[in-house]
Amino acid sequence: MFKRRNFIKSVAIVAMTTTSMLAAGLSGALAANEILKIGFVGVTSGPAAAWGISNARSMQARAAWINETGGVKIGDVTYDVEIVTFDDQKDPKRAIAGFEKMAQEGIHYVVGPNVDDGAAAVRPVAEQNNIIYFPYAFPKALYTAPASNAVLGMVANYQSGPAIYKYLMESKGVKKVAFVAANESDPLSQREGGVAAAKALGLDVVSDNVTYQVDTTDFTPVLTPVMRTKPDLLVLSGVAPANAPQLIRAARELGYQGLISTETAQDASVLQEGAGELANGFISVGGASTPEIATDAMKEFVDRYTKMFGEYNDESNTKVYALEYILETMKANPASKDDVAEFKKTIDTLSVPNIYMKGDAKLQYVGSTSFGQKRQLAVPMVVNEYKDGKFETLFIAQVD
């Protein structure tokens, strides 16, 4: 009888313990973080795919890191971050469809699009559906009043172009410059800005009307008349990463020995594969970090990104910032999570430490000089030179 009572007591204890464990597990499940969806609409296929892939992967790598370390606390609620992506295929109509999808899912913050046409096309949808978006596109009309829903995610060509040209004038003795652009609105707009900047600096613009179709594979006929003008600097305005090595190779094979540059970000692996040593010396706007200014957090981001995707794109040093700004703005004003009017208010005052850059750098919105209002992320302007499969830093500057 004694043994039976002890057995019943033991069973009761086990049952109570099991019940407690199940309850604890259920409580843990109920206590799981809520989900915060952030969108990405941009190009992840075709010649310009590297731009959007860098965006999406940067967001995914950072979100995974945040979620692994407990989520992000906004007000009294902790969230896991979910990135919702949409490939617009560099097509404005698909970009609009992507933004409509985001609106249907109740997403108020979207990174992208990556090109001028797409960024302009989605503006009505963004404004009608209370979406703040972060394009990597340069038309000033997107960021100047009365527009207020777009925030430029990078340094614009009309900000980096003059800095590059001035540097090359002073350090390399550049006097004559030629421009080549694809026959699309983005590159043509960037060429127009580059030509204006070059002339303002006193450079002799020897060619500014040569264009090529985006599906061009033989660039020799395109560049032959440009080479006859004998420029010191050949600017590939708005060149897509897949086209850059083809243009560089054609120019070098035509005997051009001068400098080649662009104001768009590039992919070192694409340059290596498409042009090899012929791309050495190619100058482009790089990611917003260098070994000199990268913090341990930036190094960890690069490591996590590389492990997650098996490779790294230098441009992601810039692309990591958009999600960070969105979350920090929400943290500074929790009401902005669902209210874009509150988000816009916070844009003017946000100032928090920049975890990716050494020193006392801050995450804050800029753009007052270029746009008359703060509608640009303050990311460092890093200008790179390609050499033997990787980028090396030429100089670093800031935009106000």
C-alpha positions as CSV (number, residue, x, y, z in Angstrom):
1,M,0.0,0.0,0.0
2,F,2.9,2.3,0.9
3,K,4.5,1.6,-2.5
4,R,1.3,2.2,-4.3
5,R,0.8,5.6,-2.7
6,N,4.3,6.6,-3.5
7,F,3.8,5.5,-7.1
8,I,0.6,7.5,-7.4
9,K,2.4,10.5,-5.9
10,S,5.3,10.2,-8.3
11,V,2.9,9.9,-11.3
12,A,1.1,13.1,-10.0
13,I,4.4,14.9,-9.7
14,V,5.4,13.9,-13.3
15,A,2.0,14.9,-14.6
16,M,2.2,18.3,-12.9
17,T,5.7,18.8,-14.2
18,T,4.7,17.9,-17.7
19,T,1.7,20.2,-17.5
20,S,3.9,23.0,-16.3
21,M,6.4,22.4,-19.1
22,L,3.6,22.4,-21.7
23,A,2.2,25.6,-20.2
24,A,5.6,27.2,-20.3
25,G,6.0,26.1,-23.9
26,L,2.6,27.5,-24.7
27,S,3.4,30.7,-22.9
28,G,6.6,31.0,-24.8
29,A,4.7,30.5,-28.1
30,L,2.2,33.2,-27.1
31,A,5.1,35.5,-26.2
32,A,6.8,35.2,-29.6
33,N,7.7,38.5,-31.2
34,E,5.2,40.2,-33.5
35,I,6.1,40.6,-37.1
36,L,7.1,43.9,-38.7
37,K,7.0,43.7,-42.5
38,I,9.3,46.0,-44.6
39,G,9.1,45.9,-48.3
40,F,11.6,45.9,-51.2
41,V,10.6,46.6,-54.8
42,G,13.4,46.7,-57.2
43,V,15.3,45.1,-60.1
44,T,16.8,41.7,-59.3
45,S,17.0,40.3,-62.8
46,G,18.6,41.5,-66.1
47,P,21.7,43.7,-66.7
48,A,21.0,45.9,-63.6
49,A,20.2,43.0,-61.3
50,A,23.2,43.5,-59.1
51,W,21.7,46.8,-57.8
52,G,18.5,45.3,-56.5
53,I,20.1,42.0,-55.4
54,S,22.4,44.0,-53.2
55,N,19.4,45.8,-51.7
56,A,17.4,42.7,-51.0
57,R,20.3,40.7,-49.6
58,S,21.4,43.6,-47.4
59,M,17.9,43.8,-45.9
60,Q,17.6,40.1,-45.5
61,A,21.0,39.7,-43.8
62,R,20.4,42.6,-41.4
63,A,16.8,41.3,-40.6
64,A,18.1,37.8,-39.9
65,W,20.8,39.3,-37.6
66,I,18.2,41.4,-35.7
67,N,15.8,38.5,-35.3
68,E,18.6,36.2,-34.1
69,T,19.5,38.7,-31.4
70,G,16.0,39.1,-30.0
71,G,14.2,41.4,-32.5
72,V,13.7,45.2,-32.5
73,K,11.8,47.0,-29.8
74,I,9.6,49.8,-30.9
75,G,7.8,51.4,-28.0
76,D,6.6,48.5,-25.7
77,V,6.5,45.9,-28.4
78,T,9.3,43.7,-29.8
79,Y,9.2,42.7,-33.4
80,D,10.9,40.2,-35.7
81,V,11.6,41.9,-39.1
82,E,10.3,40.2,-42.2
83,I,11.5,41.4,-45.6
84,V,8.9,41.2,-48.4
85,T,10.5,41.4,-51.8
86,F,9.2,42.0,-55.4
87,D,11.3,41.9,-58.6
88,D,10.2,44.8,-60.8
89,Q,12.5,43.7,-63.6
90,K,13.4,47.3,-64.2
91,D,9.9,47.8,-65.6
92,P,7.9,50.8,-64.2
93,K,4.6,49.0,-64.7
94,R,5.9,46.1,-62.6
95,A,7.2,48.6,-60.0
96,I,3.7,49.9,-59.7
97,A,2.3,46.4,-59.3
98,G,4.9,45.8,-56.6
99,F,3.8,48.8,-54.6
100,E,0.2,47.9,-55.0
101,K,1.1,44.5,-53.5
102,M,2.9,46.2,-50.6
103,A,-0.2,48.4,-50.0
104,Q,-2.4,45.3,-49.9
105,E,-0.2,43.7,-47.3
106,G,-0.4,46.9,-45.2
107,I,3.3,47.7,-45.6
108,H,4.1,51.4,-45.1
109,Y,7.9,51.4,-45.7
110,V,9.4,50.1,-48.9
111,V,13.1,50.2,-50.1
112,G,13.5,50.8,-53.8
113,P,13.0,51.1,-56.8
114,N,16.6,51.2,-58.1
115,V,16.0,53.3,-61.3
116,D,14.6,56.7,-62.2
117,D,11.6,55.5,-64.2
118,G,10.4,53.1,-61.5
119,A,10.9,55.6,-58.7
120,A,8.8,58.2,-60.6
121,A,6.1,55.7,-61.6
122,V,5.4,54.5,-58.1
123,R,5.0,58.0,-56.6
124,P,1.2,58.2,-57.0
125,V,0.7,54.8,-55.5
126,A,3.0,55.5,-52.6
127,E,1.3,58.8,-51.8
128,Q,-2.2,57.4,-52.1
129,N,-1.4,54.4,-49.9
130,N,0.7,56.2,-47.3
131,I,4.0,54.5,-48.2
132,I,7.4,56.0,-47.5
133,Y,9.9,54.7,-50.0
134,F,13.6,54.8,-50.3
135,P,14.6,54.8,-54.0
136,Y,18.1,54.5,-55.4
137,A,17.2,57.0,-58.2
138,F,18.3,60.6,-58.7
139,P,15.5,62.9,-60.1
140,K,15.3,65.9,-57.8
141,A,11.5,66.1,-58.3
142,L,11.1,63.0,-56.2
143,Y,12.7,64.6,-53.1
144,T,11.7,68.3,-53.4
145,A,8.4,69.8,-52.3
146,P,5.6,69.1,-52.9
147,A,6.9,65.5,-53.0
148,S,7.6,64.2,-49.5
149,N,7.2,60.4,-49.5
150,A,10.5,59.5,-51.2
151,V,13.9,59.4,-49.4
152,L,17.1,59.1,-51.5
153,G,19.0,56.0,-50.2
154,M,22.4,56.9,-51.6
155,V,24.6,59.7,-52.9
156,A,23.3,61.2,-56.2
157,N,25.3,61.5,-59.4
158,Y,25.0,65.3,-59.2
159,Q,26.7,65.1,-55.8
160,S,29.4,62.5,-56.5
161,G,30.1,63.6,-60.1
162,P,31.6,67.0,-59.3
163,A,33.6,65.5,-56.5
164,I,35.1,62.8,-58.8
165,Y,35.8,65.2,-61.7
166,K,37.5,67.7,-59.3
167,Y,39.6,65.0,-57.8
168,L,40.8,63.8,-61.2
169,M,41.5,67.3,-62.4
170,E,43.7,68.0,-59.4
171,S,45.4,64.6,-59.1
172,K,45.5,63.3,-62.7
173,G,45.5,66.5,-64.7
174,V,42.2,65.7,-66.5
175,K,41.1,68.4,-68.9
176,K,39.0,66.8,-71.6
177,V,36.0,64.5,-70.8
178,A,33.6,62.5,-72.9
179,F,30.2,61.0,-71.9
180,V,28.5,57.8,-73.2
181,A,25.1,56.7,-72.0
182,A,22.4,54.1,-72.7
183,N,19.4,55.3,-74.5
184,E,17.2,55.3,-71.4
185,S,15.9,58.0,-69.2
186,D,18.1,57.1,-66.2
187,P,21.5,57.2,-67.9
188,L,20.5,60.1,-70.1
189,S,19.5,62.1,-67.0
190,Q,22.8,61.2,-65.3
191,R,24.7,62.2,-68.4
192,E,22.9,65.6,-68.4
193,G,23.9,66.2,-64.8
194,G,27.5,65.0,-65.4
195,V,27.9,67.3,-68.4
196,A,26.6,70.3,-66.5
197,A,29.0,69.5,-63.5
198,A,32.0,69.1,-65.8
199,K,31.4,72.4,-67.6
200,A,30.9,74.2,-64.3
201,L,34.3,72.9,-63.2
202,G,35.9,74.2,-66.5
203,L,36.4,70.8,-68.2
204,D,36.3,70.6,-71.9
205,V,33.4,68.3,-72.8
206,V,34.5,66.8,-76.2
207,S,31.6,64.3,-76.6
208,D,28.2,64.2,-75.0
209,N,25.7,62.8,-77.6
210,V,26.7,59.2,-78.1
211,T,24.2,56.6,-76.9
212,Y,23.7,52.8,-77.1
213,Q,20.7,50.5,-76.8
214,V,20.5,48.5,-73.6
215,D,20.7,45.2,-75.5
216,T,23.9,46.2,-77.3
217,T,26.6,43.5,-77.2
218,D,29.2,45.0,-79.5
219,F,30.3,48.4,-78.2
220,T,33.1,49.0,-80.7
221,P,31.0,51.0,-83.1
222,V,29.5,52.9,-80.2
223,L,32.9,54.0,-78.8
224,T,34.8,54.5,-82.1
225,P,33.7,58.1,-82.6
226,V,34.2,58.9,-79.0
227,M,37.8,57.7,-79.1
228,R,38.5,60.1,-81.9
229,T,37.9,63.0,-79.6
230,K,40.8,61.8,-77.4
231,P,39.3,62.4,-74.0
232,D,41.4,62.2,-70.8
233,L,38.3,60.9,-69.0
234,L,35.5,58.7,-70.4
235,V,32.4,58.8,-68.2
236,L,29.9,55.9,-68.5
237,S,26.8,57.7,-67.3
238,G,24.4,55.5,-65.3
239,V,26.0,52.3,-66.6
240,A,24.4,49.0,-65.5
241,P,26.9,46.6,-63.9
242,A,26.5,44.1,-66.7
243,N,27.4,46.7,-69.4
244,A,30.3,48.3,-67.6
245,P,32.9,45.6,-68.4
246,Q,31.8,45.4,-72.0
247,L,32.3,49.1,-72.5
248,I,35.6,49.1,-70.7
249,R,36.8,46.2,-72.7
250,A,35.8,47.8,-76.0
251,A,37.4,51.1,-75.1
252,R,40.7,49.4,-74.1
253,E,40.7,47.2,-77.2
254,L,40.3,50.4,-79.3
255,G,43.5,51.6,-77.7
256,Y,42.1,54.1,-75.2
257,Q,44.6,54.6,-72.3
258,G,42.8,57.4,-70.4
259,L,40.7,57.2,-67.3
260,I,37.2,55.7,-67.2
261,S,34.6,56.4,-64.5
262,T,30.9,56.3,-63.5
263,E,28.7,57.7,-60.8
264,T,26.8,54.4,-60.4
265,A,27.9,51.6,-58.0
266,Q,29.4,48.5,-59.6
267,D,30.1,44.9,-58.8
268,A,33.8,43.8,-58.5
269,S,33.1,40.2,-59.4
270,V,31.2,41.3,-62.6
271,L,34.1,43.5,-63.6
272,Q,36.6,40.8,-63.0
273,E,34.6,38.2,-65.0
274,G,33.8,40.5,-67.9
275,A,36.9,42.7,-68.3
276,G,39.6,41.3,-66.0
277,E,42.8,43.4,-66.0
278,L,41.4,45.7,-68.6
279,A,39.1,47.1,-65.8
280,N,42.0,48.1,-63.6
281,G,41.8,51.8,-62.9
282,F,38.0,52.0,-63.4
283,I,36.5,54.6,-61.0
284,S,33.0,54.3,-59.4
285,V,31.0,55.3,-56.4
286,G,31.4,52.5,-53.9
287,G,29.8,51.2,-50.8
288,A,29.6,53.5,-47.8
289,S,32.4,51.9,-45.9
290,T,36.2,51.3,-46.1
291,P,38.6,49.4,-43.8
292,E,39.6,52.8,-42.4
293,I,36.0,53.7,-41.2
294,A,34.3,50.3,-40.8
295,T,33.3,49.4,-37.3
296,D,33.1,45.9,-35.8
297,A,29.3,46.0,-36.6
298,M,30.0,46.6,-40.3
299,K,32.6,43.8,-40.3
300,E,30.0,41.5,-38.7
301,F,27.4,42.5,-41.3
302,V,29.8,41.7,-44.1
303,D,30.6,38.3,-42.5
304,R,26.9,37.4,-42.0
305,Y,26.0,38.5,-45.5
306,T,28.8,36.5,-47.0
307,K,27.9,33.4,-45.0
308,M,24.2,33.8,-45.9
309,F,24.7,34.2,-49.7
310,G,28.2,32.8,-50.4
311,E,29.5,36.1,-51.8
312,Y,29.5,39.9,-51.0
313,N,28.9,43.0,-53.0
314,D,30.7,46.2,-52.0
315,E,27.6,48.2,-52.8
316,S,25.9,46.5,-49.8
317,N,28.0,48.8,-47.6
318,T,25.6,51.5,-48.7
319,K,22.5,49.3,-49.0
320,V,22.6,48.2,-45.4
321,Y,21.6,51.7,-44.3
322,A,18.0,51.9,-45.5
323,L,16.5,49.3,-43.2
324,E,18.6,50.7,-40.3
325,Y,17.2,54.2,-40.9
326,I,13.6,52.9,-41.1
327,L,13.9,51.0,-37.8
328,E,15.8,53.8,-35.9
329,T,13.1,56.3,-37.0
330,M,10.4,54.0,-35.7
331,K,12.3,53.5,-32.4
332,A,12.7,57.2,-32.0
333,N,8.9,57.7,-32.5
334,P,6.9,54.5,-32.1
335,A,3.8,56.2,-33.5
336,S,5.6,56.3,-36.9
337,K,5.4,52.5,-37.3
338,D,1.9,52.9,-38.7
339,D,1.6,56.6,-39.3
340,V,3.8,58.0,-42.1
341,A,3.0,61.6,-41.0
342,E,4.7,60.9,-37.7
343,F,7.6,59.3,-39.6
344,K,8.0,62.5,-41.7
345,K,8.1,64.6,-38.5
346,T,10.8,62.4,-37.1
347,I,12.9,62.7,-40.2
348,D,13.8,66.3,-39.3
349,T,15.1,65.5,-35.8
350,L,16.5,61.9,-36.0
351,S,20.1,61.7,-34.7
352,V,21.4,58.4,-33.4
353,P,24.9,56.8,-33.4
354,N,25.9,55.2,-36.7
355,I,26.9,51.7,-35.7
356,Y,28.7,51.0,-39.0
357,M,31.1,54.0,-39.1
358,K,33.9,54.8,-36.7
359,G,34.0,58.1,-34.8
360,D,31.0,60.2,-33.8
361,A,29.1,59.7,-37.1
362,K,25.3,59.9,-36.8
363,L,22.4,58.4,-38.6
364,Q,20.5,61.5,-39.6
365,Y,18.6,62.7,-42.7
366,V,20.2,65.2,-45.0
367,G,19.5,66.7,-48.4
368,S,18.6,70.3,-47.5
369,T,21.2,71.7,-49.9
370,S,20.1,69.5,-52.9
371,F,16.3,69.3,-52.2
372,G,15.3,72.1,-49.8
373,Q,14.2,69.4,-47.3
374,K,15.7,66.4,-45.5
375,R,14.9,63.6,-47.9
376,Q,18.2,61.7,-48.1
377,L,20.1,59.2,-46.0
378,A,23.4,60.4,-44.6
379,V,25.7,57.8,-46.0
380,P,29.4,58.4,-46.6
381,M,30.4,59.1,-50.2
382,V,33.1,56.6,-50.9
383,V,34.8,56.7,-54.4
384,N,36.6,53.5,-55.4
385,E,39.2,52.4,-58.0
386,Y,39.0,48.9,-59.3
387,K,42.2,46.9,-59.2
388,D,42.9,43.2,-59.7
389,G,39.5,41.9,-58.6
390,K,38.6,44.3,-55.9
391,F,37.9,47.9,-55.1
392,E,40.4,50.3,-53.4
393,T,39.4,53.6,-51.8
394,L,40.3,56.8,-53.6
395,F,38.6,59.3,-51.3
396,I,35.7,59.7,-48.9
397,A,33.4,62.7,-48.6
398,Q,30.0,63.7,-47.1
399,V,26.8,65.1,-48.4
400,D,24.9,67.7,-46.4
